[in-house]
Amino acid sequence: MRIKRRNGLVSALLGLVTCGLYHIFFWYQYGEDTNWVCRDDRKMTQNYIVAWILSWITCGIYGLYWTYQLASRLNQAGDRYNVHIESPVIFTIVMHIPFLSYFYACDVMNNFADAYEKTAPQQTESQRDYYYYTGNTTAQTPPPVWPTSGSNPNGTSVNPNGFDFKSTMEDVGNNLKDKAKELFGENHPSNSSQNQQPVRTVGTCPNCGAELEPGAEYCKKCGYPVEK
């Protein structure tokens, strides 16, 4: 995830032209950017759309609370990123001044974006997502990569706990095959060559010469009647 740089004047004009709709989108994205910048504190800024609805219900009180919590997180992150912002109280007041709030908010987040790119310029998109969703506090440490061929003779991927997905699926498949053979008689003990008893015969058919079983009235091969 990359922190998008915004222009304060453009944001203010878009908020005016869209009758406030862009205002909601702007602060929603601003909250998401704050969650990304401040992910090391293991906290979470609430979705702004929910905060906006609650702010209407509470006559703006919850909006002040939401902004103050966001400002507090950015204030703490500023020490790590070497980015200076005003105190949470001043930040909250400025954020509720029409038009001026866009300029100040964009300037603060753009400074954080510049500082972030300097601390982790080589991170890929997947690595940044890993840090965001896991809360990894070491920006230079890449996400864990499970060992592949070389550590496993079969060349399959194995996680640190030793779970081999491929071999496990192969074992399950083999067990199912054995069970199917047992149910359909291919591997049943009673049908094995070691347990089968030879068929006792009492002679041959006078018509085709096939061997006859004891008590047979007809030849199984040609159907010729057998005299007892």
Secondary structure, DSSP 8 states (H G I E B T S, - for coil): -------HHHHHHHHHHTTTHHHHHHHHHHHHHHHHHTGGGT-----HHHHHHHHHHTTTHHHHHHHHHHHHHHHHHHHHHT-----HHHHHHHHTSTTHHHHHHHHHHHHHHHHHHHH-TT--HHHHHHHHHHT---TTS-------BTTBTT---B-TT--BHHHHHHHHHHHHHHHHHHHHTSS-GGGSTTT-------EE-TTT--EE-TT-SB-TTT--B---
